[in-house]
Every structure is written in structure tokens, then in C-alpha cells.
């Protein structure tokens, strides 16, 4: 059976927040008192985006390709992981059409950083910045995000032959 000329994937990731850790979102360090607890740099948005691309390719998830039990990935910059996923996308014969990332975080406000985030992702994805959407929202103080215990991110990606 011949595969379709385009595919869509979605991704989701969550990280707990803790004091005195860096908060990195879409490759940009955001000044804040709390950051993500993680094996890597904890960039929850890039992790969700990697899962969206891997899902579109039907290649599993980020944990399959970059296990958090591996010393190789301890403290790694998530942009490196994203670039590797982009390589997998190209090796499979696909290009990235567009991506859409939503970050759910009560504080801090990330609006001032969204343009830099989009530029960062566009560079790593090798696509124009107008094909990269990054949005941020709160959860109106509901749930673990609203209580500032963690951050969540959702991502969608379209790839095509």
C-alpha cells in the first residue's frame, strides 16, 4: 500500500517545576525562579514537538529514540534532539510543512519570548518562521499547571513528500 504524500502527528509532554533550575522553552531560556525537572534540559515544548514529528512518521516517541536512562542524553540541549528528529524526517523522504506548539504555564508570561522561540524552532526545523506557530496559555489556576507545579506542552506537525 502506498503511503499518503502528507502526514500529521501530535505530541504532548509534561515536566514538573522546581526551584533553581533553568526554564527552557522552544530553545529559549526564560528568566524565572523555577525550571523543569528532567533528564535533559527539560524543554517540554521541544519534547512535544519531537513526539509530533515522530508520530507523523510512525516511528514511536522521544523516549524510544532518546531514553532518559541513557547517560548520552543527560543534560542534553533538546535542540540537538529536535535536529536529530528532523534528520529522521528527511531520511524518511519527508519535509516539514508547518508546526503548531502550545505551552500551558501559569507563570511566567512567555509572550515576550515567542518571536525568539519561533525563530529558534524555524532554524532547527529548516522551515520558514511563518510555518512555525507558538502559543502560550494558562489553565486559569486549575490543575498542576495552574498550581505552578508543572508545565505542559502540545504540538502538531504536518509533513509531506
MIMI-767777 format. One line per field, with one value per residue: residue in one letter; residue number from 1; x, y, z of N, C-alpha, C in turn. Coordinates in steps of 0.1 Angstrom, whole numbers, plus 5000, padded with zeros to 4 digits. Example, Ala and Ser with C-alpha at 12.3 -4.5 7.8 and 13.67 -1.06 7.14 Angstrom:
2
resn = a,s
resi = 1,2
n_c1 = 5132,5128
n_c2 = 4943,4978
n_c3 = 5078,5071
ca_c1 = 5123,5137
ca_c2 = 4955,4989
ca_c3 = 5078,5071
c_c1 = 5132,5129
c_c2 = 4967,5000
c_c3 = 5078,5079
***
This chain:
161
resn = x,x,x,x,x,x,x,x,x,x,x,x,x,x,x,x,x,x,x,x,x,x,x,x,x,x,x,x,x,x,x,x,x,x,x,x,x,x,x,x,x,x,x,x,x,x,x,x,x,x,x,x,x,x,x,x,x,x,x,x,x,x,x,x,x,x,x,x,x,x,x,x,x,x,x,x,x,x,x,x,x,x,x,x,x,x,x,x,x,x,x,x,x,x,x,x,x,x,x,x,x,x,x,x,x,x,x,x,x,x,x,x,x,x,x,x,x,x,x,x,x,x,x,x,x,x,x,x,x,x,x,x,x,x,x,x,x,x,x,x,x,x,x,x,x,x,x,x,x,x,x,x,x,x,x,x,x,x,x,x,x
resi = 1,2,3,4,5,6,7,8,9,10,11,12,13,14,15,16,17,18,19,20,21,22,23,24,25,26,27,28,29,30,31,32,33,34,35,36,37,38,39,40,41,42,43,44,45,46,47,48,49,50,51,52,53,54,55,56,57,58,59,60,61,62,63,64,65,66,67,68,69,70,71,72,73,74,75,76,77,78,79,80,81,82,83,84,85,86,87,88,89,90,91,92,93,94,95,96,97,98,99,100,101,102,103,104,105,106,107,108,109,110,111,112,113,114,115,116,117,118,119,120,121,122,123,124,125,126,127,128,129,130,131,132,133,134,135,136,137,138,139,140,141,142,143,144,145,146,147,148,149,150,151,152,153,154,155,156,157,158,159,160,161
n_c1 = 5008,5006,5019,5004,5009,5012,5014,5002,5011,5008,5019,5026,5038,5050,5064,5077,5080,5106,5125,5153,5162,5169,5146,5136,5122,5112,5138,5147,5159,5141,5137,5131,5121,5117,5123,5123,5122,5142,5157,5171,5176,5150,5132,5101,5084,5098,5102,5075,5071,5090,5078,5055,5065,5078,5056,5041,5057,5053,5072,5074,5081,5097,5110,5117,5137,5155,5163,5156,5171,5196,5230,5241,5222,5219,5213,5213,5210,5178,5174,5193,5182,5159,5169,5180,5157,5146,5164,5158,5132,5138,5154,5134,5122,5106,5094,5092,5061,5045,5043,5027,5027,5017,5020,5014,5013,5014,5028,5060,5048,5051,5049,5066,5087,5081,5085,5113,5113,5099,5117,5139,5130,5122,5147,5160,5142,5144,5127,5106,5100,5073,5059,5059,5042,5038,5022,5010,4994,4974,4961,4940,4945,4939,4944,4976,4993,4981,4985,5011,5029,5039,5046,5031,5030,5017,5018,5016,5022,5028,5038,5053,5057
n_c2 = 4988,5022,5050,5080,5113,5132,5136,5138,5146,5144,5157,5155,5167,5168,5184,5185,5213,5229,5247,5269,5258,5259,5274,5264,5269,5260,5262,5286,5303,5312,5338,5329,5318,5291,5259,5232,5199,5173,5147,5156,5189,5197,5209,5212,5219,5215,5187,5178,5186,5170,5145,5149,5150,5125,5109,5115,5103,5077,5065,5059,5073,5101,5090,5065,5069,5086,5077,5083,5069,5068,5078,5093,5112,5128,5159,5170,5194,5201,5210,5197,5172,5177,5184,5160,5145,5159,5152,5124,5127,5138,5117,5098,5106,5129,5163,5190,5206,5225,5236,5236,5247,5246,5260,5253,5271,5286,5307,5320,5348,5342,5355,5377,5363,5347,5353,5349,5322,5311,5317,5302,5276,5275,5276,5252,5233,5238,5253,5280,5309,5317,5294,5283,5281,5293,5292,5304,5296,5298,5278,5289,5288,5262,5227,5209,5226,5251,5253,5258,5237,5223,5222,5220,5209,5210,5197,5199,5186,5189,5169,5163,5146
n_c3 = 5000,4991,5008,5020,5006,5026,5061,5095,5128,5164,5196,5231,5262,5296,5324,5357,5378,5395,5420,5413,5389,5353,5331,5301,5270,5239,5230,5241,5269,5297,5320,5353,5385,5388,5371,5347,5358,5347,5327,5305,5292,5298,5280,5275,5254,5230,5233,5231,5204,5191,5196,5181,5154,5152,5156,5133,5115,5123,5140,5167,5199,5217,5239,5230,5211,5224,5252,5287,5304,5295,5297,5277,5270,5292,5305,5280,5254,5242,5216,5201,5201,5187,5162,5154,5151,5129,5110,5108,5097,5072,5062,5059,5037,5038,5041,5064,5068,5084,5118,5150,5182,5216,5247,5281,5309,5340,5352,5343,5323,5289,5265,5257,5247,5225,5198,5195,5202,5180,5159,5167,5166,5139,5127,5135,5125,5098,5083,5070,5092,5093,5091,5116,5145,5178,5208,5240,5270,5301,5327,5341,5368,5374,5381,5379,5364,5368,5395,5395,5396,5375,5339,5308,5274,5241,5207,5172,5139,5105,5078,5046,5014
ca_c1 = 5000,5014,5016,5000,5020,5014,5011,5000,5014,5007,5027,5023,5048,5048,5076,5075,5088,5113,5133,5167,5165,5166,5133,5139,5110,5115,5152,5149,5159,5131,5140,5121,5126,5116,5126,5118,5130,5142,5170,5177,5174,5137,5124,5089,5078,5106,5099,5062,5073,5097,5068,5046,5072,5079,5042,5037,5065,5050,5085,5074,5081,5110,5117,5122,5149,5164,5158,5161,5180,5209,5239,5244,5213,5219,5215,5214,5202,5168,5175,5200,5173,5150,5177,5181,5143,5145,5172,5150,5121,5143,5158,5122,5117,5096,5098,5082,5053,5043,5042,5020,5031,5010,5027,5005,5022,5007,5038,5059,5043,5061,5046,5077,5098,5075,5092,5126,5110,5096,5129,5148,5124,5123,5161,5162,5133,5148,5115,5104,5094,5059,5054,5060,5033,5040,5012,5011,4981,4974,4949,4932,4949,4934,4953,4991,4998,4975,4991,5025,5037,5044,5043,5027,5030,5011,5024,5011,5032,5024,5050,5049,5067
ca_c2 = 5000,5034,5059,5093,5123,5140,5130,5147,5140,5153,5153,5161,5164,5174,5183,5191,5225,5230,5259,5269,5251,5268,5272,5265,5266,5262,5266,5299,5303,5322,5341,5325,5311,5276,5253,5218,5187,5164,5141,5165,5203,5198,5217,5204,5222,5207,5173,5176,5187,5158,5135,5152,5146,5111,5103,5116,5093,5064,5060,5058,5086,5106,5081,5053,5074,5093,5072,5090,5060,5068,5088,5101,5123,5135,5173,5174,5205,5195,5214,5187,5161,5181,5183,5145,5141,5165,5143,5112,5131,5139,5103,5090,5112,5139,5176,5196,5217,5235,5230,5244,5244,5253,5258,5256,5275,5297,5318,5335,5351,5340,5363,5385,5354,5339,5355,5342,5308,5307,5318,5291,5263,5275,5273,5238,5226,5242,5258,5295,5312,5318,5280,5279,5287,5290,5299,5301,5298,5294,5269,5296,5283,5248,5215,5210,5238,5263,5254,5261,5225,5218,5228,5210,5214,5202,5201,5193,5188,5184,5166,5159,5141
ca_c3 = 5000,4990,5018,5016,5004,5037,5074,5106,5141,5175,5207,5244,5272,5309,5333,5370,5380,5408,5422,5409,5376,5342,5323,5287,5262,5224,5229,5247,5283,5302,5334,5362,5397,5386,5358,5346,5363,5336,5324,5295,5296,5302,5271,5273,5241,5220,5235,5225,5190,5186,5195,5169,5142,5153,5154,5119,5108,5129,5145,5181,5206,5220,5248,5223,5204,5233,5265,5299,5312,5288,5301,5265,5269,5304,5304,5266,5248,5234,5202,5194,5198,5176,5149,5150,5146,5116,5101,5106,5089,5059,5058,5055,5024,5041,5045,5074,5063,5094,5132,5160,5196,5227,5261,5292,5320,5348,5353,5339,5310,5279,5253,5252,5241,5215,5185,5196,5202,5167,5152,5171,5160,5124,5123,5137,5116,5085,5076,5073,5105,5092,5092,5130,5155,5192,5216,5254,5278,5314,5330,5350,5381,5376,5379,5383,5357,5375,5409,5393,5399,5363,5327,5297,5260,5230,5194,5160,5128,5092,5070,5033,5005
c_c1 = 5009,5009,5012,5011,5022,5009,5010,5004,5011,5015,5023,5034,5045,5061,5072,5084,5094,5122,5147,5171,5162,5153,5136,5127,5113,5129,5156,5149,5151,5135,5129,5128,5126,5119,5121,5128,5130,5156,5178,5176,5159,5128,5112,5082,5085,5103,5085,5063,5080,5087,5058,5052,5073,5066,5038,5045,5062,5063,5085,5075,5096,5118,5123,5136,5159,5160,5164,5169,5194,5218,5242,5235,5211,5222,5216,5205,5191,5168,5183,5191,5164,5157,5178,5168,5141,5152,5164,5138,5126,5148,5146,5116,5106,5102,5088,5075,5051,5041,5034,5022,5023,5017,5017,5013,5015,5016,5051,5052,5054,5059,5058,5088,5093,5082,5105,5124,5108,5108,5138,5143,5125,5137,5164,5154,5136,5136,5113,5096,5078,5052,5055,5051,5037,5030,5014,4997,4984,4963,4940,4933,4943,4944,4967,4997,4994,4981,5006,5034,5044,5041,5040,5028,5024,5017,5017,5021,5026,5037,5045,5060,5069
c_c2 = 5012,5044,5073,5103,5133,5132,5141,5139,5150,5148,5161,5157,5172,5173,5190,5203,5224,5243,5257,5261,5261,5264,5274,5260,5269,5267,5279,5298,5315,5325,5337,5318,5296,5272,5239,5208,5177,5158,5150,5179,5206,5207,5210,5207,5215,5192,5170,5177,5175,5146,5137,5147,5131,5104,5104,5106,5078,5057,5059,5072,5089,5097,5069,5057,5080,5089,5080,5082,5061,5080,5098,5113,5131,5150,5178,5186,5199,5199,5204,5175,5164,5180,5169,5140,5147,5156,5130,5115,5131,5125,5095,5096,5123,5152,5181,5207,5228,5228,5241,5239,5252,5250,5262,5259,5287,5309,5313,5336,5350,5347,5371,5376,5346,5341,5348,5327,5303,5307,5306,5278,5263,5271,5258,5229,5228,5245,5273,5297,5313,5304,5274,5287,5283,5299,5295,5304,5294,5284,5275,5291,5269,5238,5218,5222,5250,5264,5256,5249,5220,5226,5217,5217,5204,5207,5193,5196,5182,5181,5161,5154,5151
c_c3 = 5000,5001,5013,5014,5016,5050,5085,5119,5152,5187,5220,5253,5284,5316,5346,5371,5394,5408,5417,5398,5365,5335,5309,5279,5247,5222,5235,5262,5288,5316,5343,5374,5397,5372,5358,5351,5352,5335,5314,5301,5300,5293,5267,5260,5230,5221,5229,5209,5184,5186,5184,5156,5141,5151,5140,5111,5112,5134,5160,5188,5210,5230,5241,5216,5213,5248,5277,5308,5306,5293,5289,5264,5282,5302,5290,5262,5239,5220,5195,5191,5187,5162,5144,5145,5132,5106,5098,5096,5074,5053,5053,5042,5026,5044,5056,5068,5073,5108,5140,5174,5206,5240,5271,5304,5327,5348,5348,5326,5299,5266,5248,5245,5229,5201,5185,5196,5187,5158,5155,5165,5145,5120,5124,5128,5101,5076,5079,5086,5104,5091,5106,5139,5169,5200,5231,5260,5292,5316,5340,5364,5385,5374,5382,5376,5365,5389,5408,5397,5387,5351,5317,5284,5251,5217,5183,5149,5116,5084,5056,5025,4994
***
